[in-house]
Amino acid sequence: MTQQTLLDCHRRIKPYIHDTPVLSSRLINKEVGAEVFFKCENFQRAGAYKMRGATNAILQLTDEQCGKGVVTHSSGNFAQAVSLGAQSLGVAAHIVMPNIAPQVKKIGVLEYGGLIYECEPTLEARQTMADQVSQDTGATFLHPSNQLNVIIGQGTAAMELLAEQPDLNTIFCPVGGGGLIAGSALAAHYFGNECKVFGGEPFEADDAYRSLQSGILEGNETTDTIADGLRTTLGDVNFPIIQQHVSGIIRVTEAEIIAAMRMVWERMKIIIEPSSAVTVAALLRDRKHFQGQKVGIVISGGNVDLGNLPFHASI
């Protein structure tokens, strides 16, 4: 893995993705005591950063593999990204989704031409069904976060952020499967100026925090978090990258996630999903350590079920 690997990836996927805007908020800067720059992947195609990794992975398949399609498992954002990326490239997409996945994300998959296979909401059930679909169809499996081509693709968001704000002190990413933070950490390592990377993670699904503490991959006893995109766990490909290049992970409560989500909606007038709000909540929770810094936040996505908002009753 070299700096050129990321540059080649970015050049490869550029025709298929948006170079999303970087926004800031004077009021949020004042609240945090730092300059905060939001890389708005909620404006990405399919509504999330995962379009980057999915597209990079599909573009590197052989013609024979493309002819047999791709399969993945995802609670929503990678599902939509694979569906749209595959549709753009004329490839069939088979999508395994937990039966509790948000309806808005299921609708997105169908609109992008993906074929949905529902399963029980466990990692074991997801992988088992994906393996079966791959066996039945010959489709190539794309992991949402634990394949290097996916990880490198996800890192291009932070790469673009650093191109616009090269003197960032810190970048924050949400942590679910670990693909985004691993890719972002590689981007910071190769393109940042001693830029540190921190993760935000719910207390209710904090396997990454505990994995960094113990030095081994940990599981989750609970995934009872509103941040549905973060209910999964790290993998053996991205974990070593995270161990080497991520400075720390800050855990947040469900109430803090909801408050941060509402703050961004109200003050920046943009839609972000709960998984994205975890990073804002983490920065707010530990703001004293980032006073006076220039901080980048990767807003991972904006696919929200508008009929089921966490602050719906009070709007």
N, C-alpha and C positions, 0 to 999 in steps of 0.2 A: 504494500500500500504506500503510495507516494502522493505528493501534491498534484502531480500530473494526472493521477487516477481520478481525482475530484474534478479537475479541469476538463478531462475527456468526458466524464459523465455529464457535466453541465452542458457541454457543447452538444452531446448526443440527445438529451431530452429537451433542450431549449425550444425546438419547434412545437412541442406538445404541451408546454406548461406556460403559466403566467409568471412573469417577474413581478411578484406582489409588492404592494406599497409598504413603506415604513412610516408609521404614524407616531405622533407623540401627543401628550396631554399636559398642559400647564398645571391643571388641578391635580393630576396624579403625580406629577413631578414634585409638587409642593407636599403632597401627602406622604410620599416616600422619602423625600429629602435627597433625591438623586435625579439625574436626567435619564428618562426611560424611553426606549425606542422599541416600538412594537412591529415585528415583522408579521404582516397580516395574511397568513396563509388561510384564513377564513374566506379570502377572496380568490383562492386558488381554484382551478378547475376541480369539479366534484366537491368543492367546499372544504378541502383539507390538504395539508402538506403531503399526504400519502400518495398523491398523484405522481410525485417525483420518483419515489422508490419503485412504485408499480410499473411506471413507464420504462425506467431504466432496466428493470428485470426482464420485461417482455421484449424490449428491443435487442437483448442479447441472446434470445433463444434462436435456435436453428429454424430453417423453414419447415423441417419435418415436425419439430415441436410445436411451432405455431399452428400447423395444420391440425393438430390434435387438441389444441386449446390449453387453457390454464385453469387451475383450481386453487382456491385459497379458503381459509376460514377467518372470519372477522365479525366483530360486533357492529361494524357499519362503515367506518371511514375507509379502511383499506378495501373493503368489499366494493364500495362505490368507485374507488380509484382503479382497481383492477378491471371492473366492468367497463368504465369509460376508456381507460387506456387500451383495453383489448378491442373495444368497439372501434376506436380510432385507427387501430392497426389491422382490423379485419380478422381478429382472433376470437374464438368462442371463450366465454368466461363462466365457470362453474363456481358458485359462491355458497359456502357453508356458513350459516348464521345461527347464533343461539336464538331460541324461540322467544326470548325476552328482549331482543334487540329493538331499539326505537323504531317505530313504524315509519318515521320520516326517512330513516336510512334504508329500510327495506324498499320503500317506494323509489328511492334514488337508484338502487341497484337494478330494479326492474326497468326504470326509464332508460338506463344506460345499456340495456340488453343482457344483463347478467341473469343466469338461471339460479334460483335460490333453492338450497336444501337446508331445511331447518333441523336443529338438533337441540339436545339438552344443554343448559348453560354451564358446561364445565369444559375445561381445556381438553380433557381426555375425550369427551364426546365429540368435540370439534375436530380433533386430529383424526379420530377413528373414522368419522364420516368422510373427511377430506381424503384420507387414504383409500377408502372404498371407491369414491368417485374417480380418483386417479386410476385405480385398478380397472374400473369399468370402462372408462373413456380413453385412457392413455394420456390424459391431460397432465401437464407439468405442474408440480406443486410450487406455489410461491408463498413463502412464509411472510406474514405481515411485518416482522421485525427482526428476524434472526437469520437472514441471508445477507451476505456481504453486498451483493448488487443492490438490494433494497436499502441497506444501511447507507451506502455511499450516495444513493439518490436522495435520501432524506436529508443528508448533510448539505445539499446544495442550497437549502433555505438559509442556513446560517452563513454559508459562503456569500450569498447575495447580500445579506445583512451587513457582513463585515466589509464588503466592497463599498457599501454606502456609508458605513460608520466604522472606519478602520481602527479607531482608537478606543473601542469598547473595552471596559475593564472586565465585564462579566456578561455571560449569556445564560438565561434561564430557559429550560425546556420542561414540559410535563414528562413524567416517566410512567409508562405502561409496560409495553413489551420491550422497550429499550432501544428501538431502532432510531428514533429521532434524536435522543440524547447522545447515543453513540456516534451517529453521523455528524451531529453538531459539534461534538467534542473533537472529532477529526478535523472538521473545518476550522475550528478555533486553533487547533494545534498547528495547522499548516498555513493559515491565513491571518490569524490574530496576532496582536502585539502583546504577548503575555496575557491573553484573555482567558479568564477562568470560566468554567462551565459548571452550573448548579442545576439540580433537578428539583421539581416540585412533585410531591406524591401525597395521596390521601392517607391518613392514619388507617383507614379501613382497607387499604390494599397496599401495604408498605413493604412488599418483598424486596424491592431494590435497596431501600434504606438498610434493611436487616442483612441483605446479601453483602453490602459493602462493609458492614460491621463485622460479619463473621468470616468473610473471605470465601464463602461458598454460596452456590445458588440456593436461595430459600423459596419456599412456597408461601401461599396466602391461606390463612385459616378463614378469612372472611373477604368478600369483595362487595360488601354492602355500602357502596359509594355512589353518589349521584354522577360521578365522573365515569360514565359507562365505558369510555375508551381506554380507561386505565385499569380495568379489572383483570388484566392478564399479567404474565410474569416475564422476567428477563430470560434470555437464552444463552447458550454456551458460546455463541459467536459474538454477540454484542457485549457480554459481561466482561471479558478481558479488556476490551476497549474502554468501557466505563471505569473499570478499576484503574486503568493507567492514566486516563485523561480527565475524569470528572472530579471536581474538588469536593463535592458534597451534595446531599439531598436533604431538603427541608420538608417535613411532613406538616399537613394542614388538616383541620377539621372540616366536616361537612358544612357547618355554619360559615366558616371562613371562605369556603369555595363559593357558596351562594352569594355572600356579601361582595366578594371580588367580582363575580360575574355581573352582578347588578351595577357595581361601580362603573365597569367598562361600558355596559349598555347605556347607562345614564350620562356619563361624562364624555365618552368618545363617540356615542351614537353609532356603534357598530355591534353586530351580533357575534358573540363568541359562545361556544358550547362549554359545559362545565369542565371538561378535561382541560380546555385552554385556560380557564379561570384559576386552575390549581397553581399555575406559575405566578400569577398576580398575587394570589393569596400567600404563596410562599415568600415572595419579596416583601409584602406588607408585614407578615409575621416576624421576619428577621431583618427589618429595615435598618436597624442600628448598625449592622455590619456592612451596609452598602451606601452609607451616607457620603454624598459628594461624588459618587461614581457615575460613570456612563454605563448604563445597563441595557442590554438587549433582551427582549422577550419574544420567543417564537410563539405567536398565537396559532395553535395547531389546527384549529378548524372552527366552523360556524354552523354545523349541521345540528340544529336544535328542533325538537318537537314543540312547536309553538302552542300546541294545545295542552302541554304538560310542563309549563314553566315552574321552577321552584319558588318564584316570587309572584306567581300568577294572581293569587287571591288578593294581593295588596296593590296591584297595578290599577 
